[in-house]
Amino acid sequence: MQGPIAIFSDNDRAIDYPNVICFYQYIQCEDTEVASVYENACCCLIDYREPGQAVRKANQIRSQFPQMPLLLVTDVTFPFSDQHMVQIIGVGRLRLLFWQANDNEEMLSEIQSLLYPEYSTKSQHIAFILSVYNEEQRFVHVKTFAERLQAFIRSHIIEGSIYLIDDGSYDGTNALIKALEAATDLSVNRINQNLSPLLQTRELGRNTRKAGTYLEGMRTIGADYYVFVDADDSFFIEDIARMINVVQQGYYDVVIGTKDMTAENRSLLRSVVSFGKRVISRPFLPTGVVDSQTGLKVMSSVAVKRMFPHLKEQLGLALDLEMMFIAKRLQLRVLQLPVKCIDRDGSHIHVWKDSIRFLRSIIDIWRLDRRVR
């Protein structure tokens, strides 16, 4: 049997919780309540007038229980902004409810979607697109990351699928990802059985330096949200969850990570080259974005559909920069967040050769895309 809903409220909105959520067990907690009181809760409802206080309470809960589902109640007078949203830690499901008087049905619907995401009427499909190329020697990282994503989807996303797209590998990578697909339980406990299986593989048959895998995903995969992420287990699920939450709440069309301030195991040469790329590419980037090349991006389907007609496979790794330039030209809302990252050994990036290609690509991007509207 599920535990109760733990309610934290300053009662400023005077919501009649005994009447609104009468179908559920609940406990009303004091702000100073010890964690043992709500550790068995099925979810926590946080209703504070001041958004900063709500963030502090959310993080206090998530520091003890990172997977705890949260429902944050806000309103148009004291709205919960994107800057508040990105501060919340943990990987559990997160919903935001803009409360209006007597909006009981909406609150019940949000609670239902938190407790039973497999039956939710608001489910939105998320496609996780992972580009792989000659990863035979590092496949342990690919396998580990795919397994962590599977656990995340099963526990928190539900309506999600992983796509491993082989970018023309000539070693044993393709056989390895197919073996991983065959060994994976592809079923997920969800109502909509028309969605793609939990994990599937595709192959391009040619090497496009990652660009073709992005475009293949955009062209052939139907989803409400797209997560483009490197497959070598260099990023953390908590950062991915945070970025998804921001896009799902509608604050931004695109959220991208930057690892330049947080990357571990990065050589001095790569750090210097990365700094140079940032300086050169700055005029091409949307306001607030300083790094286009980190391999973690979350986009809405609207952003994908608007950008796709303008993107070019021949740009290779510079497609990341072109995506940001197109987003800027189309006036899409873009947010960049620092993310934790581990630079894995065996990367296919050739620092000097790829830097020269990058400089040439900048000229092509300006020549071909500067008139995009």
C-alpha positions, 0 to 999 in steps of 0.5 A: 500500500502506498504511503501518505502524501506529505504536505508542507504549507504556510497556508497563505493560499488557504487551500482546503486540503482535507476537502481537495485531496479527500481520496488520499491519505495525507499528513500535514508537516511542519516546516521543521519536521524531521525526515523520518516523518515523511520518509514513507510518503508517496510524494511531497506537496510543497505550498509556500508563498515564497518560491525560495522557501519552496526550493529550500524545502524541496532540496531538504527533502531531496537531499534525503530522498533523491527520488521523492516525487514533488508537487510544487504549488505556485500562483501568478502573484508569486510565480515559480520561475525557471531560475527556481526550477533549476536549483532543485536537486534529485531525479524524482518526478516533479510537477508545478501547479499554478493554483487558482481558487477551487482548482481541485480537479487540476490538483488531483490530476497532478497528484495522479500523474505523480503517483501513477505516471504509467496511467497519466493522462498528461504523459509526454514521450521523451526520446533519448538519442545516443550517438555511438561510433567505434565504441568497442573498447569503451563499450562498458561505459555505453552499457552502464549509461544505457542501464542507468537511463533504463532505470531512470525511465522505468522509475520516473519517465515511463513514457521514454525510449532510448535510441542507440544510433551507430554512426558508421562504426567499423569495429564491433560496436554495431554487434555490441549494441544489437546484443544489448538490445536483445538482452534488454527487457524492452517492456515498460509498465505504461498504458500507451503500448504504441510507443517505441520499446524501451531501447532500440538500435539503428545504424547509418552505414556511414560516418557523419561525425555525430551530425547524421545521428542527430538528424536521423533522430529528428527525422524519424523519431516522434517524441514530445521532447528530445534528449541528445546525449553522449553515450559514454556515461560522461554525464549524470542522470541528475543533470539530465532530469533537471534539464528535462524538468525545465523544458517540460514546464515550458520555460525554454524551448532548448536547454543545453549543458556546459561542462567547461567549468566542471569537466573532470580528467580534462587535459590542459590542451583540451581546456585551452582549445575549448576556451578558444572555440568559445571566444570564436563562436560567441557571436553565433550563440544565443544570449546567455550561451557560452558553449555549444559543444557539450554533448548534452541537449534537451529540446521540445518537439517544436524546437526540433521541427523548426530547426531541422529544415536548416541543419546540414549533415556535412558540418559534422561536429559543428552541427552543435554550433549550427543548432545554436545559431539557428535557434538564435536566428529563429528566436527560440528560448535557450538556456545553458546550465553547468553540468557535471561531466567526466572526460573519458579516455579514448575520445574520438575527438582529434584536438588540432584536426577537429579545431581546423574543421571547426573554423572552416565550419564557422565560415560555412554556417555564416555563409549558409544560415545568416539569412534564416528567419 
